[in-house]
Amino acid sequence: MNPHAVAFYGANENVPYNMGALQLLTLIDNGFQGKIYPIHPNLETIFGLKAYKSIKEIPGKVDLAEIVVSKKHVPQILTELGEIGVNNVILVTAGFREINNNTGSNELKEIALKFGLHILGPNCIGILNTHTNYSNNPNEACILNTTVQSYSLPPGNVSIASQSGTFVSHTFAILKERNLYLNKTFSLGNEAIIDLCDCLEYLETDPFTEVIMIYIEEIKRGRLFFDIAKRISRKKPIIALYVGGTEGGAKAVSSHTGSMAGKDEIYDGLFKQTGIIRTYSVEEFFDTAMIFSHLIPLGVIPKGKKIVVMTNSGGPGATMADRISRKGLELPLFSEEVKKKIQKYLVPTAQPSNPLDFTFSLNPVDFFIKIPRIIARSGEFDGMVIYGAYGDQFFNYTSFGKEFIEKPKPQEILLQWREMAEASVVDAQKIVKKYKFPMVFANLWGYNDSMFRHLNENLFPTYQTPHRCVDALFNLIKYGEYLQKFQIYSDKD
Amino acid sequence: MNPHAVAFYGANENVPYNMGALQLLTLIDNGFQGKIYPIHPNLETIFGLKAYKSIKEIPGKVDLAEIVVSKKHVPQILTELGEIGVNNVILVTAGFREINNNTGSNELKEIALKFGLHILGPNCIGILNTHTNYSNNPNEACILNTTVQSYSLPPGNVSIASQSGTFVSHTFAILKERNLYLNKTFSLGNEAIIDLCDCLEYLETDPFTEVIMIYIEEIKRGRLFFDIAKRISRKKPIIALYVGGTEGGAKAVSSHTGSMAGKDEIYDGLFKQTGIIRTYSVEEFFDTAMIFSHLIPLGVIPKGKKIVVMTNSGGPGATMADRISRKGLELPLFSEEVKKKIQKYLVPTAQPSNPLDFTFSLNPVDFFIKIPRIIARSGEFDGMVIYGAYGDQFFNYTSFGKEFIEKPKPQEILLQWREMAEASVVDAQKIVKKYKFPMVFANLWGYNDSMFRHLNENLFPTYQTPHRCVDALFNLIKYGEYLQKFQIYSDKD
C-alpha cells in the first residue's frame, strides 16, 4: 500500500476508450508522490512522463507493478517481474477464471508461487490509499490511486475490501454526498493470490482504519474467514454486502468473478456468528458505514433499542415510527418526570409523547439542545432519530420571495436565525459525546441544504429519507448488541 | 383548485418564524395569477399587497379563503365566510382532533354543514395546482401554491393526496432530483370535511393527472374508498405509502392527525384487492412515481416478470440480479438465437449470459441501441435493468487529469463520444416505445452526472443505486399484473 515507485504496463493516452489510459491518468491526477514509470514498446512519453520499453530499462528500484495489457502478455510480464524481484503486482487484466480459463489461471498461480509474487487480481481495479506514508499527518492526503476514478476527498477512517472494482471507484460520488471519507480500498478481482482474508488481516492492524466494509460474491477460505472476522469485529466493525446467495446473484457472480456462490442462509449465519453487520443494498452499505464512521470513534455505541422520534413535521415522524416497529426497535413512552421537563419547551399544539411532534416551530435552541439534553440525560433511551433541520432550502424562492428575503431586514433576521441554529448544532454535539447518545437526522432536502451539510460536518449522521435514518441506527444497535454479548466496548466508552 | 381570488387570514411578514407569513410569501412567489387579499386587523400592506381588516372590506368576489390564525378565531371566521358565501376554505390552523379537541372539531363541522363549506384541513398545508385554468397549454405553469415551499418545476402528470403536509412540500427537492413533475396536490390534515375519497374522485376525472400518489395514516370511509380505488386503479395507477399499521406508526398518527390506525395486514389486503401499489419508504414512494410517470403515458406496462440485467460493471450487475431474485422476479437465459445475435457486439472478455456483463467498453451505440433492440425485439423478456451510463462524472479530474482532458485533442474525442452517447439515448427511446419495453437505468453518480440527467429527460427512469432500479420496475410489473387480471390495458397499449 506504500510503494515508492510504480511501473505501469499498458500505459497509453487513449482516453476515454482504454482502461489503462484512464487508470494511469487517475494515478497521476491524484498526485501520487512516488515515481511513476509508464511502460510501452514504442511511445517516448505518456501524459508527459518518460516511457520505458521494458522494466529492465527503468533506472532505480520499482516496488509495485500495475498491469493493464491483454492477457496473452501476462505470463511473460509476471516472469520478468519475478526475475527482477518486483514482488507486488496489481493485475487488472481480465479473462481468467470468470470465463472459465482455468489453464490461464493456474499458469498465473504457478508463476506467483515460483517467485513469491503478491498479486492483487486478476480482473481487479487495484487499490486506493489516501494516507500513504509520505506524510505523518493523518489528515494530509498523499494519495495512491490505481483505480479509474479520481478521489477528491480527505483521508478518512473507513476502508473497503471489495470483490467488485466498481464499489471502490464509482462510489466516490456516494461518499462525497455522505461526507464519508476513505482510508484504504482493495479491489480483489478473482483473488488468484491475495484474497479477502489477507486484506482483512492487513486492515485489522492498520491504525488509520476504524471501520471495515466488505463487498462479497464468494468467500474462499471459509474457516479462516470465520476466525479472522470474529476476532476483528470485536475491535472494529465489519459491514458486509453479499449478493451471491440468491439464484440471480449466483448467476451473476459466476460470470463476474467466476465464483461458486453459497446459500443465502449459510452466509447469513456466518455473518451473525462473526458479528458482521449485513446490509442488503449499496445504499444501506454506505449509509451504515457513515453512521459507524462518525459515531464509533466517539465511543457512541447504543446498549439497547429504545428510540425516541423527534420531528417538526407529522408525516416523516410517523414514517420513522413505522420503520422503527418494522425493524423490531422500541418506541417507549417518556416517564412523567421527562414529560414535565419537556413540556415547557413545547408550543401549545404539541404534546410530550413519543414520537415527539414539535409541530411548526423554528427555535433551534430548544430543538437541537434543550429537548435532546433532557432525553439523553434521562437514561431512558438508547438513541434518537430526528426529522427536520432547516437551512437555506426552506427559503428557496425564485421571484418575489427571493426579492423579499434579500431585503436588509429579513436577511438580517434569517442570518441571525441561521447563526443561532449552526451554533446549536455545535453545542448539540457535546450532548452526543457526553451521554454517548446517538442523534441521527433526516431531512428531505438532503445535502442540498446547508444546515444538513453543517450537521454532517459536525459528525451527526444525516440521511435524506426517514427510513434510511432508522435503518442506519438499527445497524449500529445490532453492532452494540454483538459487543455486549462479549461485554466488549470500545476503549473510548 | 382554480380560484380567481384568495383571501388570506393570518397574513404577516414575520419570516421565518410565522407559518402564515411563509405560506403567503410562497403563494406570491410562485406567481399565482388571480388576486390575493391579505387580511390583518392593523397592517396596511403585507409583502407589498394592500391588506384588509376583514373580508367584508374586500372589493369584488372571493372564491377561496386560506386561514392561518390561532384556533380561537376560527369559528367566527368560518361563520363570516359562510354568511358572505365564500364556500372554499383551506384551514391550516391546528389544535383540533390531533390533540383530542372534539368540541372544537364538532363545532367546525356544524358551521361547515350549516353553510355548505368545503373545508380542507384543519391542520393541513393546503394545495398546489401547477396547472390552473389561467392557461390552456398543459406545459405552461400558472401555479397556485398555498404550501410553505416554493415549487419551481414544470407542471407534470403526477398528483398527490396526502395526510401529511410535509409530503407535498418538503419533497419538492426529491422531485427535482427525479425530474418528477407534479400536477395537483392536496394536504388533507384532519379531514374534518374533505377527505381522501373526495380527492381521489376529483383526480379520477382530472385530465392532467395520469398517476396518483396517496400518503395515508388512516382511511375514514373504508367501503367507499375500496370502491373508488378499485375503479380508479384500472384507469390510473394509485401508489400508496401507509404508516399507521405498526405499533410505532399507530402511536405516531394518533398524535399527528388524531387517527385510529388499523392493522397492517388489513390495509395490505385492501391495497392488493384494489390494485393499489404499496410502497414502504418515502424513497420508494417517489421512485415508483417516477417510473409510472415516465412509462405509463407511453403505454409501457410489462405483462410478465422476465428481466434482463445489462451492465458494464460486475458488482452492480450482481447486486441487481440478487435483488431481482429477492423480489420474486425472473432472470431467464437468452435463447440460442438471441445469444448468437448479441455475441457479435461483445468484447472477447464478455459472455452472452443474463446478467449480461458488457465489461469495460464505452461504445454507446452497442450499449444503448444494438443490444437492447435485439433483446426487446426477441419478445423473450418483459424489461431490462441497466447499470452504467457514463458522462462527465467519469472524467471528474482535479489537477493533471483536468489539464490533460482540456487539451484540444482529448477534448474533441470526449465531445464526439458524448455526442454519440447522447444521440444513442434519443434513439434508444424509440425501442422503448416501439416494443413497449421498459429500460431502467442505475448509475452510482446519480444526477450529478450529465448523461444520467439526459437519460431521465428522455423519459428513461434512472436511479442512483442498483436495488432502487429493480424495486421501481417491480412495482410497475405489479401494476401490470393487476391490469392483466382484468385484461385492462391503457388505451395507448
Interface residues (C-beta under 8 A of the other chain):
Chain A: E13 V15 P16 Y17 M19 L25 T26 I28 D29 N30 G31 F47 A94 G95 E98 I99 V148 Q149 S150 S152 S162 Q163 S164 G165 T166 F167 H170 T171 A173 I174 Y215 E217 L241 V243 G244 G245 T246 E247 G248 G249 K251 A252 V253 S255 H256 T257 Y280 S281 V282 E283 V309 S313 G314 G315 P316 G317 A318 T319 M320 A321 D322 R323 I324 S325 R326 L331 P348 T349 Q351 S353 N354 P355 D357 T359 F360 L362 Y390 Q393 F394 F395 N396 Y397 T398 S399 F400 G401 K402 F404 I405 P410 I413 L414 W417 N443 L444 W445 G446 N448 D449 Q464 T465 P466 H467 R468
Chain B: E13 V15 P16 Y17 M19 L25 T26 I28 D29 N30 G31 F47 A94 G95 E98 I99 V148 Q149 S150 S152 S162 Q163 S164 G165 T166 F167 H170 T171 A173 I174 Y215 E217 L241 V243 G244 G245 T246 E247 G248 G249 K251 A252 V253 S255 H256 T257 Y280 S281 V282 E283 V309 S313 G314 G315 P316 G317 A318 T319 M320 A321 D322 R323 I324 S325 R326 L331 P348 T349 Q351 S353 N354 P355 D357 T359 F360 L362 Y390 Q393 F394 F395 N396 Y397 T398 S399 F400 G401 K402 F404 I405 P410 I413 L414 W417 N443 L444 W445 G446 N448 D449 Q464 T465 P466 H467 R468
